[in-house]
Amino acid sequence: MRSELSQKIDCLKKAIVYFDNFQDDILIAEFLRPTYEPGEQPPFPPPSRHDALTFIGVMSGKVALSVDYNPHTIPTHGIVWVMPTHIMQVTDVSSDTRAWMLQLTKSFMDNDVQRWFGNMPMISYMQLKKNPYSIFEPEEFDLLYENLQTLRDKFRLHAHSFQEEVVKTYLRLFALDMAHFFFRKKDNFIAPQLSRKEELFDDFLSLLTEHCRTEHEVSFYAGKLCITPQYLSIILNEQSGRPASRWIQDALLVEAKRMLKMPRTSVQSVSDSLNFPDQSAFGKFFKKHTGLSPLAFRKG
């Protein structure tokens, strides 16, 4: 008698049309609903967190899933996004489902993706969290899929002297086209109704964007919000799966990495800009959380 796990693995293999990745930072896959044998179990995994930004595009049929335990049904030409640390579970797919998935690791996003969108219209974290998908026009969806296939082709340019930059360029094209289609839909800018805890979370993110370079303590942000540091961390854990200290740490690392890639900016000036007591303290912080010294990161 075959185990339930082995049945699920075999069924999952049937669902995957292809699976490619680039340097374990970018993953592209395509899947469909397999035909089950009598007694086979659907291959849907339990709820899980991924340390990656995940996009799922539904080419045909529909996909039922939950994001942070909130159920959604994504129809044909819908694209869902799940941000790092959030909980996702696919719960059902229609018999005619075919879909693609794109995942970008958080470390890759911190190093490269965020700098691409500096001059774009902003949409709040909570808007994306409460509205984790959008439905695109057929021609828009088809163009995004074509871009994704071209990106996948670039994964195979192993002999190209600048393969990494080529891959990043085509990923940026995909992201910019998707952002263009998204931002021209007025419905995406309707502010959601927020609970008190969600309002505090949103206010914290605004404060973090403004003050992360100079203010590194949870107590500063809690004081601005007129709550205790402990309560602030409880709220952030509930809303995102990360405590306040981790949000501050990650914001600092994003700023540090961005500035270290500027060739004329010294490590000392980065340390000063981020309000560390000295260059040594900055170096210890950076190496603790990245495994590299600031100079090694710059050369990498």
ZADO-1210 file (C-alpha; in nm, 4 decimals, padded with zeros to 6 digits):
<atoms>
<atom x="00.0000" y="00.0000" z="00.0000" code="MET" pos="1"/>
<atom x="00.1594" y="00.3296" z="-00.1084" code="ARG" pos="2"/>
<atom x="00.1777" y="00.5992" z="00.1574" code="SER" pos="3"/>
<atom x="-00.0373" y="00.9120" z="00.1384" code="GLU" pos="4"/>
<atom x="00.2831" y="01.1208" z="00.1092" code="LEU" pos="5"/>
<atom x="00.4117" y="00.9246" z="-00.1911" code="SER" pos="6"/>
<atom x="00.0710" y="00.9573" z="-00.3585" code="GLN" pos="7"/>
<atom x="00.0787" y="01.3350" z="-00.3076" code="LYS" pos="8"/>
<atom x="00.4338" y="01.3610" z="-00.4449" code="ILE" pos="9"/>
<atom x="00.3422" y="01.1627" z="-00.7577" code="ASP" pos="10"/>
<atom x="00.0297" y="01.3734" z="-00.8046" code="CYS" pos="11"/>
<atom x="00.2283" y="01.6948" z="-00.7629" code="LEU" pos="12"/>
<atom x="00.4789" y="01.5792" z="-01.0259" code="LYS" pos="13"/>
<atom x="00.1916" y="01.5347" z="-01.2697" code="LYS" pos="14"/>
<atom x="00.0798" y="01.8914" z="-01.2052" code="ALA" pos="15"/>
<atom x="00.4126" y="02.0549" z="-01.2985" code="ILE" pos="16"/>
<atom x="00.4574" y="02.1386" z="-01.6668" code="VAL" pos="17"/>
<atom x="00.8029" y="02.2897" z="-01.6129" code="TYR" pos="18"/>
<atom x="01.0196" y="02.4248" z="-01.3329" code="PHE" pos="19"/>
<atom x="01.3222" y="02.6552" z="-01.3769" code="ASP" pos="20"/>
<atom x="01.5287" y="02.8721" z="-01.1452" code="ASN" pos="21"/>
<atom x="01.8143" y="03.1193" z="-01.1683" code="PHE" pos="22"/>
<atom x="02.0818" y="03.1130" z="-00.8970" code="GLN" pos="23"/>
<atom x="01.8164" y="02.9971" z="-00.6463" code="ASP" pos="24"/>
<atom x="01.6876" y="03.3569" z="-00.6430" code="ASP" pos="25"/>
<atom x="01.4274" y="03.3511" z="-00.9224" code="ILE" pos="26"/>
<atom x="01.1918" y="03.0578" z="-00.9753" code="LEU" pos="27"/>
<atom x="00.9478" y="03.0139" z="-01.2647" code="ILE" pos="28"/>
<atom x="00.7068" y="02.7218" z="-01.2850" code="ALA" pos="29"/>
<atom x="00.3950" y="02.6280" z="-01.4744" code="GLU" pos="30"/>
<atom x="00.1387" y="02.3775" z="-01.3556" code="PHE" pos="31"/>
<atom x="-00.2045" y="02.2360" z="-01.4291" code="LEU" pos="32"/>
<atom x="-00.4581" y="02.0261" z="-01.2436" code="ARG" pos="33"/>
<atom x="-00.3612" y="01.6601" z="-01.2870" code="PRO" pos="34"/>
<atom x="-00.6027" y="01.3762" z="-01.3408" code="THR" pos="35"/>
<atom x="-00.6296" y="01.1814" z="-01.0177" code="TYR" pos="36"/>
<atom x="-00.6272" y="00.8048" z="-00.9988" code="GLU" pos="37"/>
<atom x="-00.8827" y="00.6415" z="-00.7693" code="PRO" pos="38"/>
<atom x="-00.7708" y="00.6889" z="-00.4102" code="GLY" pos="39"/>
<atom x="-00.5137" y="00.9593" z="-00.4924" code="GLU" pos="40"/>
<atom x="-00.5096" y="01.2667" z="-00.2715" code="GLN" pos="41"/>
<atom x="-00.4959" y="01.6243" z="-00.4116" code="PRO" pos="42"/>
<atom x="-00.1359" y="01.7514" z="-00.3793" code="PRO" pos="43"/>
<atom x="-00.2229" y="02.0713" z="-00.1950" code="PHE" pos="44"/>
<atom x="00.0385" y="02.1421" z="00.0737" code="PRO" pos="45"/>
<atom x="-00.0499" y="02.2792" z="00.4191" code="PRO" pos="46"/>
<atom x="-00.0396" y="02.6561" z="00.4885" code="PRO" pos="47"/>
<atom x="00.3192" y="02.7790" z="00.4681" code="SER" pos="48"/>
<atom x="00.5341" y="03.0917" z="00.4734" code="ARG" pos="49"/>
<atom x="00.7822" y="03.1585" z="00.1938" code="HIS" pos="50"/>
<atom x="01.0719" y="03.3987" z="00.2338" code="ASP" pos="51"/>
<atom x="00.9970" y="03.5207" z="-00.1168" code="ALA" pos="52"/>
<atom x="00.7613" y="03.7377" z="-00.3165" code="LEU" pos="53"/>
<atom x="00.5265" y="03.4988" z="-00.4999" code="THR" pos="54"/>
<atom x="00.3148" y="03.5690" z="-00.8080" code="PHE" pos="55"/>
<atom x="00.0616" y="03.3190" z="-00.9417" code="ILE" pos="56"/>
<atom x="-00.1042" y="03.3880" z="-01.2774" code="GLY" pos="57"/>
<atom x="-00.4128" y="03.1900" z="-01.3775" code="VAL" pos="58"/>
<atom x="-00.4045" y="03.1164" z="-01.7515" code="MET" pos="59"/>
<atom x="-00.7292" y="02.9176" z="-01.7522" code="SER" pos="60"/>
<atom x="-00.9777" y="02.7932" z="-01.4962" code="GLY" pos="61"/>
<atom x="-00.9659" y="02.9257" z="-01.1423" code="LYS" pos="62"/>
<atom x="-00.7542" y="02.8772" z="-00.8304" code="VAL" pos="63"/>
<atom x="-00.8870" y="02.8892" z="-00.4747" code="ALA" pos="64"/>
<atom x="-00.6294" y="02.9869" z="-00.2144" code="LEU" pos="65"/>
<atom x="-00.5942" y="03.1616" z="00.1183" code="SER" pos="66"/>
<atom x="-00.3543" y="03.4407" z="00.2113" code="VAL" pos="67"/>
<atom x="-00.3117" y="03.4773" z="00.5862" code="ASP" pos="68"/>
<atom x="-00.6123" y="03.2438" z="00.6143" code="TYR" pos="69"/>
<atom x="-00.8364" y="03.4816" z="00.4160" code="ASN" pos="70"/>
<atom x="-00.9919" y="03.2910" z="00.1213" code="PRO" pos="71"/>
<atom x="-00.9742" y="03.4183" z="-00.2374" code="HIS" pos="72"/>
<atom x="-01.0753" y="03.2701" z="-00.5721" code="THR" pos="73"/>
<atom x="-00.8537" y="03.3816" z="-00.8599" code="ILE" pos="74"/>
<atom x="-01.0247" y="03.3611" z="-01.2016" code="PRO" pos="75"/>
<atom x="-00.8721" y="03.3356" z="-01.5484" code="THR" pos="76"/>
<atom x="-00.6313" y="03.6256" z="-01.6194" code="HIS" pos="77"/>
<atom x="-00.6026" y="03.6982" z="-01.2485" code="GLY" pos="78"/>
<atom x="-00.2624" y="03.7396" z="-01.0853" code="ILE" pos="79"/>
<atom x="-00.2164" y="03.6989" z="-00.7107" code="VAL" pos="80"/>
<atom x="00.0853" y="03.8232" z="-00.5157" code="TRP" pos="81"/>
<atom x="00.1913" y="03.6992" z="-00.1741" code="VAL" pos="82"/>
<atom x="00.4533" y="03.9034" z="00.0066" code="MET" pos="83"/>
<atom x="00.7422" y="03.7503" z="00.2026" code="PRO" pos="84"/>
<atom x="00.6525" y="03.6043" z="00.5449" code="THR" pos="85"/>
<atom x="00.2809" y="03.5847" z="00.4671" code="HIS" pos="86"/>
<atom x="00.0978" y="03.2542" z="00.4858" code="ILE" pos="87"/>
<atom x="-00.0381" y="03.0981" z="00.1665" code="MET" pos="88"/>
<atom x="-00.2248" y="02.7783" z="00.0905" code="GLN" pos="89"/>
<atom x="-00.3752" y="02.6597" z="-00.2374" code="VAL" pos="90"/>
<atom x="-00.6998" y="02.4851" z="-00.1430" code="THR" pos="91"/>
<atom x="-00.8526" y="02.3901" z="-00.4786" code="ASP" pos="92"/>
<atom x="-00.8186" y="02.4305" z="-00.8536" code="VAL" pos="93"/>
<atom x="-01.0792" y="02.3799" z="-01.1238" code="SER" pos="94"/>
<atom x="-01.0462" y="02.0886" z="-01.3648" code="SER" pos="95"/>
<atom x="-00.9345" y="02.3191" z="-01.6488" code="ASP" pos="96"/>
<atom x="-00.6742" y="02.5110" z="-01.4482" code="THR" pos="97"/>
<atom x="-00.3396" y="02.6030" z="-01.5969" code="ARG" pos="98"/>
<atom x="-00.1269" y="02.8576" z="-01.4119" code="ALA" pos="99"/>
<atom x="00.2245" y="02.9942" z="-01.3779" code="TRP" pos="100"/>
<atom x="00.4222" y="03.0949" z="-01.0724" code="MET" pos="101"/>
<atom x="00.7097" y="03.3392" z="-01.0282" code="LEU" pos="102"/>
<atom x="00.9020" y="03.3639" z="-00.6998" code="GLN" pos="103"/>
<atom x="01.1719" y="03.6164" z="-00.6056" code="LEU" pos="104"/>
<atom x="01.3649" y="03.5561" z="-00.2850" code="THR" pos="105"/>
<atom x="01.3572" y="03.8322" z="-00.0268" code="LYS" pos="106"/>
<atom x="01.7361" y="03.8718" z="-00.0381" code="SER" pos="107"/>
<atom x="01.7204" y="03.9216" z="-00.4153" code="PHE" pos="108"/>
<atom x="01.4429" y="04.1780" z="-00.3770" code="MET" pos="109"/>
<atom x="01.6361" y="04.3694" z="-00.1117" code="ASP" pos="110"/>
<atom x="01.9431" y="04.3859" z="-00.3338" code="ASN" pos="111"/>
<atom x="01.7850" y="04.4640" z="-00.6688" code="ASP" pos="112"/>
<atom x="01.4102" y="04.4931" z="-00.7118" code="VAL" pos="113"/>
<atom x="01.3191" y="04.7716" z="-00.4710" code="GLN" pos="114"/>
<atom x="01.5462" y="05.0281" z="-00.6387" code="ARG" pos="115"/>
<atom x="01.3601" y="04.9838" z="-00.9685" code="TRP" pos="116"/>
<atom x="01.0418" y="05.1513" z="-00.8502" code="PHE" pos="117"/>
<atom x="01.1641" y="05.4655" z="-00.6785" code="GLY" pos="118"/>
<atom x="00.9644" y="05.7106" z="-00.8925" code="ASN" pos="119"/>
<atom x="00.6441" y="05.5074" z="-00.9280" code="MET" pos="120"/>
<atom x="00.3103" y="05.5866" z="-00.7638" code="PRO" pos="121"/>
<atom x="00.2963" y="05.4309" z="-00.4191" code="MET" pos="122"/>
<atom x="00.0376" y="05.1855" z="-00.2964" code="ILE" pos="123"/>
<atom x="00.0306" y="05.0944" z="00.0693" code="SER" pos="124"/>
<atom x="00.1382" y="04.7623" z="00.2150" code="TYR" pos="125"/>
<atom x="-00.2070" y="04.7168" z="00.3666" code="MET" pos="126"/>
<atom x="-00.3767" y="04.7737" z="00.0295" code="GLN" pos="127"/>
<atom x="-00.1728" y="04.4905" z="-00.1185" code="LEU" pos="128"/>
<atom x="-00.2257" y="04.2732" z="00.1879" code="LYS" pos="129"/>
<atom x="-00.6040" y="04.3144" z="00.1870" code="LYS" pos="130"/>
<atom x="-00.6332" y="04.3002" z="-00.1944" code="ASN" pos="131"/>
<atom x="-00.3752" y="04.0388" z="-00.2961" code="PRO" pos="132"/>
<atom x="-00.4789" y="03.9963" z="-00.6591" code="TYR" pos="133"/>
<atom x="-00.5914" y="04.1829" z="-00.9678" code="SER" pos="134"/>
<atom x="-00.7663" y="04.0730" z="-01.2863" code="ILE" pos="135"/>
<atom x="-00.5929" y="04.1807" z="-01.6074" code="PHE" pos="136"/>
<atom x="-00.7203" y="04.2240" z="-01.9609" code="GLU" pos="137"/>
<atom x="-00.6488" y="03.9186" z="-02.1816" code="PRO" pos="138"/>
<atom x="-00.3936" y="04.1072" z="-02.3939" code="GLU" pos="139"/>
<atom x="-00.2206" y="04.2378" z="-02.0798" code="GLU" pos="140"/>
<atom x="-00.2044" y="03.8925" z="-01.9262" code="PHE" pos="141"/>
<atom x="-00.0735" y="03.7408" z="-02.2504" code="ASP" pos="142"/>
<atom x="00.2035" y="04.0012" z="-02.2733" code="LEU" pos="143"/>
<atom x="00.3113" y="03.9305" z="-01.9157" code="LEU" pos="144"/>
<atom x="00.3197" y="03.5574" z="-01.9916" code="TYR" pos="145"/>
<atom x="00.5321" y="03.6198" z="-02.3029" code="GLU" pos="146"/>
<atom x="00.7705" y="03.8300" z="-02.0927" code="ASN" pos="147"/>
<atom x="00.7918" y="03.5479" z="-01.8407" code="LEU" pos="148"/>
<atom x="00.8769" y="03.2949" z="-02.1119" code="GLN" pos="149"/>
<atom x="01.1479" y="03.5238" z="-02.2486" code="THR" pos="150"/>
<atom x="01.2876" y="03.5622" z="-01.8970" code="LEU" pos="151"/>
<atom x="01.2914" y="03.1850" z="-01.8608" code="ARG" pos="152"/>
<atom x="01.4848" y="03.1560" z="-02.1891" code="ASP" pos="153"/>
<atom x="01.7522" y="03.3874" z="-02.0457" code="LYS" pos="154"/>
<atom x="01.8093" y="03.1398" z="-01.7598" code="PHE" pos="155"/>
<atom x="01.9791" y="02.9169" z="-02.0190" code="ARG" pos="156"/>
<atom x="02.2308" y="03.1731" z="-02.1493" code="LEU" pos="157"/>
<atom x="02.5108" y="03.0080" z="-01.9519" code="HIS" pos="158"/>
<atom x="02.7808" y="03.1145" z="-02.2008" code="ALA" pos="159"/>
<atom x="02.6736" y="03.4804" z="-02.2001" code="HIS" pos="160"/>
<atom x="02.9342" y="03.7031" z="-02.0347" code="SER" pos="161"/>
<atom x="02.6619" y="03.9188" z="-01.8763" code="PHE" pos="162"/>
<atom x="02.3918" y="03.6609" z="-01.8125" code="GLN" pos="163"/>
<atom x="02.3018" y="03.7908" z="-01.4667" code="GLU" pos="164"/>
<atom x="02.2439" y="04.1447" z="-01.5958" code="GLU" pos="165"/>
<atom x="02.0447" y="04.0136" z="-01.8918" code="VAL" pos="166"/>
<atom x="01.8198" y="03.8132" z="-01.6578" code="VAL" pos="167"/>
<atom x="01.7690" y="04.1133" z="-01.4298" code="LYS" pos="168"/>
<atom x="01.6867" y="04.3344" z="-01.7298" code="THR" pos="169"/>
<atom x="01.4132" y="04.1001" z="-01.8538" code="TYR" pos="170"/>
<atom x="01.2791" y="04.0559" z="-01.5018" code="LEU" pos="171"/>
<atom x="01.2593" y="04.4323" z="-01.4751" code="ARG" pos="172"/>
<atom x="01.0672" y="04.4467" z="-01.8055" code="LEU" pos="173"/>
<atom x="00.8151" y="04.1963" z="-01.6683" code="PHE" pos="174"/>
<atom x="00.7819" y="04.3926" z="-01.3430" code="ALA" pos="175"/>
<atom x="00.7444" y="04.7296" z="-01.5156" code="LEU" pos="176"/>
<atom x="00.4769" y="04.6014" z="-01.7551" code="ASP" pos="177"/>
<atom x="00.2860" y="04.4460" z="-01.4673" code="MET" pos="178"/>
<atom x="00.3131" y="04.7662" z="-01.2612" code="ALA" pos="179"/>
<atom x="00.1952" y="04.9721" z="-01.5620" code="HIS" pos="180"/>
<atom x="-00.1135" y="04.7553" z="-01.6093" code="PHE" pos="181"/>
<atom x="-00.1811" y="04.7539" z="-01.2345" code="PHE" pos="182"/>
<atom x="-00.1465" y="05.1273" z="-01.1749" code="PHE" pos="183"/>
<atom x="-00.3789" y="05.2281" z="-01.4569" code="ARG" pos="184"/>
<atom x="-00.6663" y="05.0424" z="-01.2890" code="LYS" pos="185"/>
<atom x="-00.8359" y="05.3026" z="-01.0698" code="LYS" pos="186"/>
<atom x="-00.9974" y="05.0379" z="-00.8517" code="ASP" pos="187"/>
<atom x="-00.6528" y="04.9431" z="-00.7215" code="ASN" pos="188"/>
<atom x="-00.6244" y="05.2802" z="-00.5473" code="PHE" pos="189"/>
<atom x="-00.9387" y="05.2509" z="-00.3370" code="ILE" pos="190"/>
<atom x="-00.8251" y="05.2641" z="00.0259" code="ALA" pos="191"/>
<atom x="-00.9341" y="04.9553" z="00.2208" code="PRO" pos="192"/>
<atom x="-01.1213" y="04.9660" z="00.5506" code="GLN" pos="193"/>
<atom x="-00.8669" y="04.8971" z="00.8240" code="LEU" pos="194"/>
<atom x="-00.9012" y="04.7722" z="01.1781" code="SER" pos="195"/>
<atom x="-00.7256" y="04.9638" z="01.4562" code="ARG" pos="196"/>
<atom x="-00.4358" y="04.7176" z="01.4538" code="LYS" pos="197"/>
<atom x="-00.4039" y="04.7458" z="01.0754" code="GLU" pos="198"/>
<atom x="-00.4018" y="05.1249" z="01.1028" code="GLU" pos="199"/>
<atom x="-00.1194" y="05.1048" z="01.3566" code="LEU" pos="200"/>
<atom x="00.0718" y="04.8690" z="01.1287" code="PHE" pos="201"/>
<atom x="00.0293" y="05.1030" z="00.8320" code="ASP" pos="202"/>
<atom x="00.1334" y="05.4028" z="01.0442" code="ASP" pos="203"/>
<atom x="00.4398" y="05.2106" z="01.1627" code="PHE" pos="204"/>
<atom x="00.5453" y="05.1421" z="00.8036" code="LEU" pos="205"/>
<atom x="00.5128" y="05.5130" z="00.7187" code="SER" pos="206"/>
<atom x="00.7260" y="05.6034" z="01.0202" code="LEU" pos="207"/>
<atom x="00.9798" y="05.3370" z="00.9295" code="LEU" pos="208"/>
<atom x="01.0160" y="05.4713" z="00.5754" code="THR" pos="209"/>
<atom x="01.0769" y="05.8200" z="00.7134" code="GLU" pos="210"/>
<atom x="01.3033" y="05.7394" z="01.0091" code="HIS" pos="211"/>
<atom x="01.4736" y="05.4019" z="00.9503" code="CYS" pos="212"/>
<atom x="01.8105" y="05.5597" z="00.8745" code="ARG" pos="213"/>
<atom x="01.8362" y="05.7381" z="01.2060" code="THR" pos="214"/>
<atom x="01.6049" y="05.5564" z="01.4494" code="GLU" pos="215"/>
<atom x="01.6891" y="05.1933" z="01.5251" code="HIS" pos="216"/>
<atom x="01.4940" y="05.1299" z="01.8455" code="GLU" pos="217"/>
<atom x="01.1438" y="04.9843" z="01.8701" code="VAL" pos="218"/>
<atom x="01.0708" y="05.2285" z="02.1537" code="SER" pos="219"/>
<atom x="01.0982" y="05.5274" z="01.9163" code="PHE" pos="220"/>
<atom x="00.8263" y="05.3969" z="01.6829" code="TYR" pos="221"/>
<atom x="00.6073" y="05.2788" z="01.9704" code="ALA" pos="222"/>
<atom x="00.6334" y="05.6230" z="02.1293" code="GLY" pos="223"/>
<atom x="00.5271" y="05.7924" z="01.8072" code="LYS" pos="224"/>
<atom x="00.2251" y="05.5618" z="01.7953" code="LEU" pos="225"/>
<atom x="00.1493" y="05.6107" z="02.1679" code="CYS" pos="226"/>
<atom x="00.1687" y="05.2392" z="02.2458" code="ILE" pos="227"/>
<atom x="00.4220" y="05.0191" z="02.4257" code="THR" pos="228"/>
<atom x="00.7084" y="04.8503" z="02.2382" code="PRO" pos="229"/>
<atom x="00.5700" y="04.5120" z="02.3442" code="GLN" pos="230"/>
<atom x="00.2263" y="04.5868" z="02.1999" code="TYR" pos="231"/>
<atom x="00.3795" y="04.7156" z="01.8761" code="LEU" pos="232"/>
<atom x="00.5705" y="04.3893" z="01.8286" code="SER" pos="233"/>
<atom x="00.2553" y="04.1887" z="01.9041" code="ILE" pos="234"/>
<atom x="00.0664" y="04.3818" z="01.6345" code="ILE" pos="235"/>
<atom x="00.3433" y="04.3384" z="01.3761" code="LEU" pos="236"/>
<atom x="00.3728" y="03.9680" z="01.4513" code="ASN" pos="237"/>
<atom x="-00.0013" y="03.9251" z="01.4057" code="GLU" pos="238"/>
<atom x="-00.0132" y="04.1246" z="01.0826" code="GLN" pos="239"/>
<atom x="00.3079" y="04.0121" z="00.9148" code="SER" pos="240"/>
<atom x="00.4755" y="03.7314" z="01.1074" code="GLY" pos="241"/>
<atom x="00.7705" y="03.9556" z="01.1930" code="ARG" pos="242"/>
<atom x="00.8383" y="04.1555" z="01.5123" code="PRO" pos="243"/>
<atom x="00.9154" y="04.5279" z="01.5057" code="ALA" pos="244"/>
<atom x="01.2890" y="04.4698" z="01.5565" code="SER" pos="245"/>
<atom x="01.3032" y="04.2551" z="01.2416" code="ARG" pos="246"/>
<atom x="01.1215" y="04.5200" z="01.0358" code="TRP" pos="247"/>
<atom x="01.3719" y="04.7842" z="01.1526" code="ILE" pos="248"/>
<atom x="01.6676" y="04.5532" z="01.0865" code="GLN" pos="249"/>
<atom x="01.5469" y="04.4694" z="00.7345" code="ASP" pos="250"/>
<atom x="01.4838" y="04.8362" z="00.6505" code="ALA" pos="251"/>
<atom x="01.8371" y="04.9230" z="00.7649" code="LEU" pos="252"/>
<atom x="01.9858" y="04.6422" z="00.5560" code="LEU" pos="253"/>
<atom x="01.7999" y="04.7564" z="00.2445" code="VAL" pos="254"/>
<atom x="01.9342" y="05.1099" z="00.2894" code="GLU" pos="255"/>
<atom x="02.2855" y="04.9828" z="00.3643" code="ALA" pos="256"/>
<atom x="02.2968" y="04.7567" z="00.0589" code="LYS" pos="257"/>
<atom x="02.1653" y="05.0316" z="-00.1660" code="ARG" pos="258"/>
<atom x="02.4293" y="05.2808" z="-00.0501" code="MET" pos="259"/>
<atom x="02.7149" y="05.0284" z="-00.0546" code="LEU" pos="260"/>
<atom x="02.6511" y="04.9706" z="-00.4249" code="LYS" pos="261"/>
<atom x="02.7173" y="05.3397" z="-00.4917" code="MET" pos="262"/>
<atom x="03.0875" y="05.3396" z="-00.5908" code="PRO" pos="263"/>
<atom x="03.1677" y="05.6865" z="-00.4566" code="ARG" pos="264"/>
<atom x="03.0114" y="05.6247" z="-00.1152" code="THR" pos="265"/>
<atom x="03.2586" y="05.5090" z="00.1508" code="SER" pos="266"/>
<atom x="03.1714" y="05.2544" z="00.4190" code="VAL" pos="267"/>
<atom x="03.2275" y="05.5274" z="00.6781" code="GLN" pos="268"/>
<atom x="02.9736" y="05.7557" z="00.5097" code="SER" pos="269"/>
<atom x="02.7194" y="05.4708" z="00.4961" code="VAL" pos="270"/>
<atom x="02.7767" y="05.4099" z="00.8670" code="SER" pos="271"/>
<atom x="02.7294" y="05.7804" z="00.9415" code="ASP" pos="272"/>
<atom x="02.4172" y="05.8073" z="00.7230" code="SER" pos="273"/>
<atom x="02.2598" y="05.5149" z="00.9073" code="LEU" pos="274"/>
<atom x="02.3419" y="05.6622" z="01.2479" code="ASN" pos="275"/>
<atom x="02.5706" y="05.3873" z="01.3752" code="PHE" pos="276"/>
<atom x="02.8087" y="05.4943" z="01.6532" code="PRO" pos="277"/>
<atom x="03.1108" y="05.4036" z="01.4397" code="ASP" pos="278"/>
<atom x="03.2159" y="05.2054" z="01.1329" code="GLN" pos="279"/>
<atom x="03.3040" y="04.9012" z="01.3426" code="SER" pos="280"/>
<atom x="02.9508" y="04.8777" z="01.4861" code="ALA" pos="281"/>
<atom x="02.8044" y="04.9079" z="01.1369" code="PHE" pos="282"/>
<atom x="03.0387" y="04.6379" z="01.0062" code="GLY" pos="283"/>
<atom x="02.9407" y="04.3976" z="01.2856" code="LYS" pos="284"/>
<atom x="02.5698" y="04.4612" z="01.2261" code="PHE" pos="285"/>
<atom x="02.6026" y="04.4101" z="00.8509" code="PHE" pos="286"/>
<atom x="02.8092" y="04.0918" z="00.8745" code="LYS" pos="287"/>
<atom x="02.5827" y="03.9430" z="01.1424" code="LYS" pos="288"/>
<atom x="02.2791" y="03.9691" z="00.9156" code="HIS" pos="289"/>
<atom x="02.4335" y="03.9078" z="00.5724" code="THR" pos="290"/>
<atom x="02.7379" y="03.6916" z="00.6411" code="GLY" pos="291"/>
<atom x="02.9560" y="03.9438" z="00.4535" code="LEU" pos="292"/>
<atom x="03.1545" y="04.2489" z="00.5511" code="SER" pos="293"/>
<atom x="03.0415" y="04.5750" z="00.3874" code="PRO" pos="294"/>
<atom x="03.3507" y="04.5725" z="00.1613" code="LEU" pos="295"/>
<atom x="03.2975" y="04.2079" z="00.0611" code="ALA" pos="296"/>
<atom x="02.9338" y="04.2856" z="-00.0239" code="PHE" pos="297"/>
<atom x="03.0424" y="04.5832" z="-00.2346" code="ARG" pos="298"/>
<atom x="03.2902" y="04.3709" z="-00.4312" code="LYS" pos="299"/>
<atom x="03.0421" y="04.0863" z="-00.4832" code="GLY" pos="300"/>
</atoms>
